[in-house]
Amino acid sequence: ASVTTEWSNDRTGPVTRDPTSNCPRVAPPSMTVYIKDDLTGLPSAPAYARFSNDLSRLLIGWDSEVSFDQTGGCASMLAFSVADPATCDAISGSFTDGFGSGASCTVTDSSISIQLGTGFNVRVGDSVVLLPNRVKKPYGVTDNSGFKVTVENPDAVATPSIVLNNPDKIGTCDDLLISASVSGWGGDLTMVWSVTDVDAADPVKTDLEAALAAASGATLELSKEVLSVDTTYTF
């Protein structure tokens, strides 16, 4: 509850005299102090935890102003929890386990933004754990047991744009190199390569499909041994 302290500001009452100096004296000036509920007490739970639209960040936000004890950095503030698919029991993981190698975070007065690193494991439906005594109201206390908030879908998922850079023709003794450039995307992206309309009788069809299945990066390199002469491929 709000606490209010009031002192009298009335200077019209009886004047008393200091017993030592015999000088007149009156009551001191007054002031009123208000302590606002939204600045003190225990912090509220986060209002949301969701991916950014490009899936590169995880955003955690509050409806009111809070502050954070960032001693030790992000890894000392946050962890994640996921349900074991076999037992449905909660499994807790470290900051790096959940948010990837090289993950980092920035904070404002009402949010935490986690830049996801390589190989992050947190997914929609998992829980982000804010460890005890790390979040508080601006003039409140951190005597809390921490918070757990479920990760939600982003407001709107962005669609990456992918452009393939490849030659129109190659020689019979040449390997094929195709590179993909991606824009409009900031998160991890695994490329899935495929080829259409390959003749079932093509003698290297099986080898070509195996080479494509093994590729996952933004660059595809195919040796001449998995390509047939006088054949058009669509990737």
SULZI-V929407 format. One line per field, one symbol per residue. ss: DSSP state (@ for helix, = for strand, . for the rest). phi: phi as a letter, one per 40 degrees, with the letter a starting at -180 (. if undefined). burial: b if it has 24 or more other C-alpha atoms within 12 Angstrom, else e. A space follows every 50 residues. Layout:
ss->???
phi->???
burial->???
This chain:
ss->..====.........==......==......====.@@@........=== =.....=====.....==.....@@@.======......====.@@@@@. =..====...=====..=........====....==..........==== .=........=====..........========............=.... ....@@@@@@@@@@....====.@@@.......=.
phi->.cbbbbbcbcbccccbbccccgccabccdbabbbbcdcbbgccccdcaaa ccccgcbbbbbbcbcbbbccdggdccbbabbbccccbgccbcbcdcdcbg cgcaabbbcaabbbccccgcbcbdgcbcbccdgbbacdbcbbcbcgbbbc cbccdaccbcbbbcbaccabccbbcbbbbbbbbgabccabcbcabbfccd cdcbdccccccccccaccbbbbcccbbccfbcbbb
burial->eeeeeeeeeeeeeeeeeeeeeeeeeeeeeeeeeeeeeeebebbbbbebbb bbebbbbbbbbbeebbbbbeeeebbbbbbbbbeeeeeeeeebbbbbbbbb eebbbebeebbbbbbbbeebbbbbebbbbbbebbbbbbebebeeebbbbb bbbeeeeeeeeeeeeeeeeeeeeeebebebeeeeeebbbeeebeeeeeee eeeebeebbebbeeeeeebbbbeeebbbeeeebeb
